[in-house]
Amino acid sequence: MRVISHPMRLDSAGAIVTIDDTSDRAAAELTGHVISCLAGERTLSPLYGVRDPSGQGVSPSAVARAIAVCEPELTARAVTITDAGSDTVRVQVDVEWSQQ
């Protein structure tokens, strides 16, 4: 099924960009949503996002757990977190779809 890409944007013809909801792009967008939110940030879904109780950054296992809880159809196969300097980290996640 086609769904609206997030963040919503328009293509060069002015149409809303859509993606297949089982595509690699959809998995990337879902994963990006999870790791860009702190748990509790979304008031209607307080468990959605990554928990960082210490404020010191997240661990690969915390990212994998958050993905498992928030997007159960995805499985994080590998999570790499690197320091990108100036209080920024880069998170690279390799995910695969789970067959349910």
C-alpha positions as CSV (number, residue, x, y, z in Angstrom):
1,M,0.0,0.0,0.0
2,R,1.2,3.5,-0.8
3,V,1.5,5.9,2.2
4,I,2.5,9.6,2.5
5,S,6.3,9.9,3.0
6,H,7.3,11.6,6.2
7,P,8.3,14.4,6.4
8,M,5.6,15.2,3.8
9,R,7.1,16.9,0.7
10,L,6.2,17.5,-2.9
11,D,7.9,16.1,-5.9
12,S,9.0,18.2,-8.9
13,A,5.5,18.0,-10.4
14,G,3.9,19.3,-7.2
15,A,2.4,15.9,-6.2
16,I,2.7,14.6,-2.6
17,V,5.5,12.0,-2.3
18,T,4.3,8.6,-1.4
19,I,6.2,5.4,-0.6
20,D,5.3,1.7,-0.4
21,D,4.7,0.9,3.2
22,T,6.9,-2.3,3.1
23,S,9.8,-0.7,1.2
24,D,13.3,-0.1,2.5
25,R,12.5,3.7,2.4
26,A,9.5,3.1,4.7
27,A,11.7,1.1,7.1
28,A,14.3,3.9,7.1
29,E,11.6,6.5,7.8
30,L,10.1,4.5,10.7
31,T,13.5,3.9,12.2
32,G,14.4,7.6,11.9
33,H,11.2,8.6,13.7
34,V,12.0,6.3,16.6
35,I,15.6,7.4,17.1
36,S,14.8,11.1,16.7
37,C,12.4,11.1,19.6
38,L,13.0,10.8,23.3
39,A,10.6,8.6,25.2
40,G,7.9,10.8,26.7
41,E,8.2,13.5,24.0
42,R,5.0,12.4,22.3
43,T,2.3,12.9,24.9
44,L,-0.2,10.6,23.2
45,S,2.4,7.8,22.9
46,P,4.7,8.2,25.9
47,L,6.7,5.0,25.3
48,Y,7.5,6.0,21.7
49,G,11.2,6.9,21.2
50,V,14.6,6.3,22.8
51,R,15.1,6.4,26.5
52,D,18.1,8.4,27.7
53,P,17.7,8.6,31.4
54,S,21.3,9.8,32.0
55,G,21.3,12.5,29.3
56,Q,24.7,11.2,28.2
57,G,23.6,9.7,24.8
58,V,22.1,6.4,23.9
59,S,23.7,3.0,23.6
60,P,23.2,0.7,20.6
61,S,21.2,-1.7,22.8
62,A,18.8,1.2,23.8
63,V,18.3,2.0,20.1
64,A,17.6,-1.6,19.3
65,R,15.1,-1.9,22.2
66,A,13.3,1.3,21.2
67,I,12.9,0.0,17.7
68,A,11.6,-3.3,18.9
69,V,9.0,-1.6,21.2
70,C,7.9,1.2,18.9
71,E,8.0,-0.5,15.5
72,P,7.6,-4.3,16.2
73,E,7.6,-5.2,12.5
74,L,11.2,-4.0,12.3
75,T,14.2,-5.8,13.7
76,A,17.5,-3.9,14.3
77,R,20.3,-6.2,13.0
78,A,23.1,-3.7,13.7
79,V,23.3,-0.3,15.4
80,T,26.4,1.9,15.2
81,I,26.7,5.2,17.1
82,T,29.6,7.5,16.3
83,D,30.6,10.9,17.7
84,A,30.2,13.5,14.9
85,G,31.6,16.4,17.0
86,S,30.0,19.5,18.5
87,D,27.5,17.6,20.7
88,T,26.2,15.6,17.7
89,V,26.2,11.9,17.2
90,R,25.5,9.9,14.1
91,V,23.3,6.8,14.5
92,Q,23.4,4.2,11.7
93,V,20.9,1.4,12.0
94,D,20.6,-1.7,9.8
95,V,17.0,-3.0,10.0
96,E,15.0,-5.7,8.4
97,W,11.2,-6.4,8.2
98,S,9.9,-9.2,10.4
99,Q,7.3,-11.5,8.9
100,Q,4.3,-11.6,11.2
